[in-house]
């Protein structure tokens, strides 16, 4: 283990390069499963057991830095945020107990299977409409932009009682949030994103106020109603939850659907298997999450002097947990670089995290992916990747997002 400040062999690991990080992950697991990367100032953890144990030990490894900008915010962007009274902290992912326990307890009472299961007919209708629009437009299609881009956004906006006409605006705000938090931006590049985040936060606050004036049948109203009934959650905390959900509730699901089709079409026998036996789709989704998850890295902060796998971690240190590497640890997943929809332990993946911060919206994400795969495999049995397509992935620290998924199909 190289101490901070010492020359480091990065084992091919490039923190912001998501094109194909898996060979570098394998080198880290083999040669230096806990490595200090001076380029980002984080201890990088790559083995399954270590990642899982660190997620589970929230007392020693706080989530308080999960939403902090990877690169320090420059003075110009900070002034924009301060002048705009940007005070949101986090919905849940960066909060710690007892505050996290209290807010998650209230949110869980609102974010129930009943609340999102009633959306399934809408989800299916939207998938069908988007498939038909792609077919009408003609080849080549793009699964990401033609189907996966709007579908989860429509779902989450409907869930939150927000007009779906706001999709372009919400996407713009979300892109700014991803860039500011997980990107590698200069001070000048941060400024327009800072303006977007101020507008985003003001919208969330106004949505809570509007719900109190004009109650509706949506998740925001559920939280406001629970508050009125005596549950301990403030307007600011509801708005912060909304701020988080408007981002997390669609960006990662867009990526999940896109990656599912991308991976399945790269394994034609698996795609055909889902056409023949649609009941295999839920297992296939878990294998996609293991093999090519939307989020491949997440952050924690050491609250005390501690260690991971025998490596000392000083108090205050940042820790980067490579879930994308853990999900390919051959000590847990035999032949981990093989995509196998029949894998019996695929659900053991860590793509939704682990422990007290396990993703609250995991069932909604999987429901949308399930419906999308059911309809795509049913309507497009001859679907294939556009020959010669070289799919790129956006550069950031945590999200492995394809920039497109170009496809063709036989008439």
C-alpha positions in Angstrom: 0.0 0.0 0.0 1.5 3.4 -1.1 1.0 6.1 1.4 -0.3 9.5 0.3 2.4 11.5 -1.3 4.4 8.5 -2.5 4.8 7.5 -6.1 1.8 5.3 -7.1 1.2 2.7 -9.7 -2.4 3.2 -10.6 -2.7 -0.2 -12.2 -4.3 1.3 -15.3 -7.1 2.8 -13.2 -8.3 6.2 -14.6 -10.9 7.6 -12.1 -13.0 9.5 -14.7 -12.7 7.2 -17.7 -15.7 4.9 -18.0 -15.1 3.5 -21.5 -13.9 0.1 -20.2 -12.7 0.3 -16.5 -13.0 -3.5 -15.9 -9.5 -4.6 -16.7 -8.1 -1.9 -14.4 -10.5 -3.0 -11.7 -9.2 -6.6 -12.0 -5.6 -5.3 -11.6 -6.6 -3.4 -8.5 -8.3 -6.4 -6.9 -5.3 -8.6 -7.6 -2.5 -6.2 -6.8 -3.7 -3.4 -4.5 -7.3 -3.8 -3.4 -7.0 -0.7 -1.2 -5.0 2.0 -3.1 -4.6 5.7 -2.3 -5.1 7.7 -5.6 -3.4 11.1 -5.1 -5.1 12.4 -8.3 -8.5 12.5 -6.6 -7.4 12.2 -2.9 -9.3 9.0 -2.2 -8.6 5.6 -1.0 -9.9 3.3 -3.7 -11.5 0.0 -2.6 -12.1 -2.7 -5.2 -12.8 -6.1 -3.6 -16.4 -7.2 -2.9 -16.1 -8.1 0.8 -14.3 -4.8 1.5 -16.8 -2.7 -0.4 -19.7 -4.4 1.3 -18.2 -4.1 4.8 -17.4 -0.4 4.3 -21.0 0.3 3.1 -22.3 -1.6 6.2 -20.1 0.2 8.7 -21.7 3.6 8.6 -20.3 4.6 12.0 -16.8 4.4 10.7 -17.5 5.5 7.1 -19.9 8.3 6.9 -22.0 9.1 3.7 -21.6 12.8 4.4 -19.4 13.3 1.3 -21.5 11.3 -1.1 -22.9 14.4 -2.8 -19.9 16.7 -2.3 -18.3 18.0 -5.5 -15.3 15.8 -6.5 -13.4 18.9 -7.4 -13.7 21.8 -5.0 -16.2 24.5 -6.1 -14.5 27.6 -7.4 -15.2 31.0 -6.0 -17.4 32.2 -9.0 -19.7 29.2 -8.8 -19.9 29.4 -5.0 -21.0 33.1 -5.3 -23.8 32.1 -7.7 -24.9 29.4 -5.2 -24.7 31.7 -2.2 -26.5 34.6 -3.9 -29.2 32.1 -5.0 -29.7 30.8 -1.4 -28.8 27.3 -2.5 -29.1 25.5 0.8 -30.2 21.9 -0.1 -28.0 19.3 1.5 -29.2 15.8 0.5 -32.4 13.8 0.3 -31.0 10.7 2.0 -27.8 9.5 0.4 -25.4 12.0 2.1 -27.2 12.1 5.5 -26.2 10.2 8.6 -28.1 8.8 11.5 -30.1 9.9 13.4 -31.2 12.4 10.8 -31.0 9.8 8.0 -33.0 7.3 10.1 -35.8 9.8 10.8 -36.2 11.1 7.2 -35.9 7.7 5.6 -38.6 6.4 8.0 -41.0 9.1 6.8 -40.0 8.7 3.2 -40.6 4.9 3.4 -44.2 5.5 4.5 -44.8 7.5 1.3 -42.6 5.7 -1.2 -44.6 2.4 -1.0 -45.1 -0.3 -3.6 -48.7 0.8 -3.9 -47.5 4.3 -4.9 -45.4 3.1 -7.8 -47.2 0.0 -8.8 -50.1 2.1 -10.0 -47.7 3.6 -12.5 -47.1 0.3 -14.3 -49.8 0.8 -16.9 -48.5 4.3 -17.6 -44.9 2.9 -17.9 -46.0 0.3 -20.4 -48.0 2.7 -22.4 -45.1 5.1 -22.7 -42.7 2.3 -23.7 -45.1 1.2 -26.5 -45.5 4.8 -27.7 -41.8 5.3 -27.8 -41.1 2.1 -29.6 -43.7 3.0 -32.2 -42.2 6.4 -32.6 -38.8 4.9 -33.2 -40.1 2.5 -35.7 -42.0 5.2 -37.5 -38.8 7.3 -37.7 -37.0 4.4 -39.2 -33.5 3.1 -38.9 -31.1 3.6 -37.3 -32.6 4.0 -33.9 -31.1 4.8 -30.6 -32.4 3.0 -27.5 -31.0 5.6 -25.1 -32.4 8.7 -26.8 -35.6 7.1 -28.4 -36.8 5.0 -25.5 -34.7 5.2 -22.3 -34.2 8.9 -22.1 -37.8 10.1 -21.5 -39.4 7.0 -20.0 -38.1 7.2 -16.4 -38.4 11.0 -16.4 -42.1 10.7 -17.3 -42.5 8.2 -14.5 -40.7 10.2 -11.8 -42.4 13.5 -12.8 -45.8 11.8 -12.6 -44.9 10.2 -9.3 -44.0 13.7 -8.0 -46.9 15.5 -9.5 -44.7 17.6 -11.9 -45.9 18.5 -15.4 -44.2 16.2 -18.0 -43.7 19.2 -20.2 -40.8 20.0 -17.9 -38.8 17.0 -19.1 -36.2 19.1 -21.0 -35.7 21.4 -18.1 -35.4 18.6 -15.6 -32.9 16.8 -17.8 -30.8 20.0 -18.1 -30.9 20.5 -14.3 -29.9 16.8 -13.8 -27.0 17.1 -16.3 -25.7 20.1 -14.3 -26.0 18.3 -11.0 -24.0 15.3 -12.4 -21.4 17.6 -13.9 -21.0 19.7 -10.7 -20.9 16.8 -8.3 -19.1 14.0 -10.1 -17.4 15.8 -13.0 -13.9 17.4 -13.4 -14.8 21.0 -14.3 -12.7 24.2 -14.3 -13.9 27.2 -12.2 -15.4 28.8 -15.4 -17.1 25.6 -16.5 -18.9 25.3 -13.2 -20.7 28.7 -13.4 -23.5 27.9 -15.8 -24.2 24.7 -13.9 -24.3 26.6 -10.6 -27.1 28.8 -12.1 -29.0 25.7 -13.1 -28.7 24.2 -9.6 -30.1 27.4 -8.0 -33.1 27.3 -10.4 -33.5 23.5 -9.7 -33.5 24.1 -5.9 -36.0 27.0 -6.1 -38.3 24.8 -8.1 -38.2 22.0 -5.5 -39.0 24.5 -2.7 -41.9 25.9 -4.8 -43.2 22.4 -5.5 -43.6 21.8 -1.8 -45.3 25.1 -1.2 -47.7 24.4 -4.2 -48.6 21.0 -2.7 -49.7 22.6 0.5 -51.9 25.1 -1.4 -53.2 22.6 -4.0 -53.0 19.0 -2.7 -52.8 16.3 -5.4 -52.4 12.5 -5.6 -48.6 12.3 -5.7 -45.6 11.5 -3.6 -44.9 15.1 -2.6 -48.5 15.4 -1.3 -48.0 12.1 0.6 -45.0 13.6 2.4 -46.8 16.9 3.1 -49.8 14.9 4.5 -47.5 12.9 6.7 -45.9 16.1 8.0 -49.3 17.5 8.8 -50.2 14.3 10.7 -47.2 14.8 13.0 -44.3 13.1 11.2 -41.0 14.7 11.9 -39.9 16.1 8.5 -39.5 19.8 7.5 -40.4 21.6 4.3 -36.7 22.0 3.6 -36.2 18.2 4.0 -39.1 17.4 1.8 -37.7 19.8 -0.9 -34.3 18.2 -0.5 -35.8 14.8 -0.9 -37.5 16.0 -4.1 -34.2 17.6 -5.3 -32.5 14.2 -4.9 -35.4 12.1 -6.3 -35.8 14.3 -9.4 -32.2 13.3 -10.3 -31.7 9.8 -9.0 -35.2 8.7 -10.0 -34.6 8.9 -13.7 -30.9 9.3 -14.6 -29.8 5.9 -13.3 -32.9 4.1 -14.7 -32.3 5.6 -18.2 -28.8 4.2 -17.9 -30.0 0.8 -16.7 -32.4 0.4 -19.6 -29.7 1.5 -22.1 -27.1 -0.8 -20.6 -29.5 -3.7 -20.5 -30.2 -3.5 -24.3 -26.6 -2.7 -25.1 -25.4 -5.8 -23.1 -28.1 -8.1 -24.3 -27.6 -7.3 -27.9 -23.9 -8.0 -27.4 -25.0 -11.4 -26.3 -27.6 -12.4 -28.9 -28.4 -15.8 -27.3 -29.4 -14.0 -24.1 -31.6 -11.6 -26.0 -33.3 -14.5 -27.8 -33.8 -16.3 -24.5 -35.8 -13.3 -23.2 -37.9 -13.3 -26.3 -38.7 -17.0 -25.8 -39.1 -16.8 -22.1 -40.0 -13.4 -20.8 -40.2 -14.7 -17.2 -36.3 -14.6 -17.3 -36.3 -10.8 -17.6 -36.1 -10.0 -13.8 -33.0 -12.3 -13.4 -31.5 -10.7 -16.5 -31.9 -7.2 -15.0 -30.0 -8.3 -11.9 -27.2 -9.7 -14.1 -27.1 -6.4 -16.1 -26.8 -4.5 -12.8 -23.9 -6.8 -11.8 -22.2 -6.9 -15.1 -22.7 -3.3 -16.2 -24.3 -1.2 -13.5 -25.3 2.4 -13.8 -23.2 3.4 -10.8 -19.8 1.9 -10.5 -18.3 4.0 -7.7 -19.6 5.8 -4.6 -17.9 7.8 -1.8 -17.5 7.6 1.9 -15.5 9.5 4.6 -13.7 8.0 7.5 -15.0 9.3 10.8 -12.1 8.0 12.8 -8.7 6.3 12.3 -9.6 2.9 11.0 -8.5 0.4 8.4 -9.8 -1.5 5.4 -8.3 -4.9 4.6 -5.4 -4.1 7.0 -4.7 -0.8 5.3 -4.7 2.2 7.7 -7.4 4.8 6.8 -6.8 8.1 8.7 -9.7 10.0 10.1 -11.2 12.4 7.5 -10.0 10.4 4.5 -12.2 10.0 1.5 -12.9 6.5 0.4 -14.1 5.5 -3.1 -15.9 2.2 -3.2 -15.8 0.6 -6.6 -19.1 -1.3 -6.8 -18.4 -2.0 -10.5 -15.2 -3.8 -9.4 -16.9 -5.6 -6.5 -19.5 -6.9 -8.9 -16.8 -8.7 -10.9 -14.9 -10.2 -7.9 -14.3 -13.8 -8.8 -14.4 -14.8 -5.1 -18.1 -14.1 -5.2 -19.1 -14.4 -8.9 -17.6 -17.3 -10.8 -16.4 -16.3 -14.3 -17.3 -12.7 -13.4 -16.5 -11.2 -16.9 -19.1 -13.5 -18.5 -22.6 -12.2 -18.9 -25.0 -15.0 -17.7 -28.7 -14.3 -17.2 -28.9 -17.7 -15.4 -26.4 -16.8 -12.7 -27.8 -17.9 -9.4 -26.3 -15.2 -7.3 -26.6 -12.1 -9.5 -28.9 -10.4 -7.0 -25.9 -10.2 -4.6 -24.5 -7.3 -6.7 -23.8 -4.0 -4.9 -25.1 -1.7 -7.6 -27.8 -0.3 -5.3 -25.3 0.0 -2.4 -25.7 -1.9 0.9 -26.7 -1.3 4.4 -28.7 1.7 5.7 -28.3 3.6 2.5 -29.5 0.8 0.2 -31.3 2.5 -2.7 -34.9 3.3 -1.7 -36.0 3.4 -5.3 -34.6 0.1 -6.4 -37.9 -1.6 -7.0 -39.2 1.3 -9.1 -36.0 1.2 -11.3 -36.3 -2.6 -11.8 -40.0 -2.3 -12.6 -39.4 0.2 -15.3 -36.5 -1.9 -16.8 -38.7 -5.0 -16.7 -41.6 -3.4 -18.5 -39.2 -1.9 -21.1 -37.5 -5.2 -21.8 -40.8 -7.0 -22.0 -42.1 -4.6 -24.7 -38.8 -4.2 -26.6 -38.2 -8.0 -26.9 -41.9 -8.5 -27.8 -42.0 -5.8 -30.5 -38.4 -5.9 -31.7 -37.3 -9.6 -31.9 -34.9 -8.8 -34.8 -33.2 -5.9 -32.9 -29.4 -5.7 -33.2 -26.7 -3.2 -32.5 -25.7 -1.1 -35.5 -22.7 -2.9 -37.0 -19.4 -1.1 -36.2 -21.0 1.0 -33.5 -18.3 2.3 -31.0 -20.2 3.2 -27.9 -18.6 5.9 -25.7 -19.3 6.7 -22.1 -19.5 10.0 -20.4 -16.5 11.0 -18.2 -17.2 11.3 -14.5 -16.3 9.5 -11.2 -19.3 7.4 -10.5 -21.8 7.0 -13.3 -21.1 4.7 -16.3 -23.5 6.2 -18.9 -23.4 5.3 -22.6 -23.7 8.3 -24.9 -25.8 6.3 -27.3 -27.1 2.8 -28.1 -27.5 2.7 -31.9 -29.7 -0.1 -33.2 -31.2 -1.6 -36.3 -34.0 -4.1 -36.9 -35.3 -6.1 -39.8 -38.7 -5.1 -41.2 
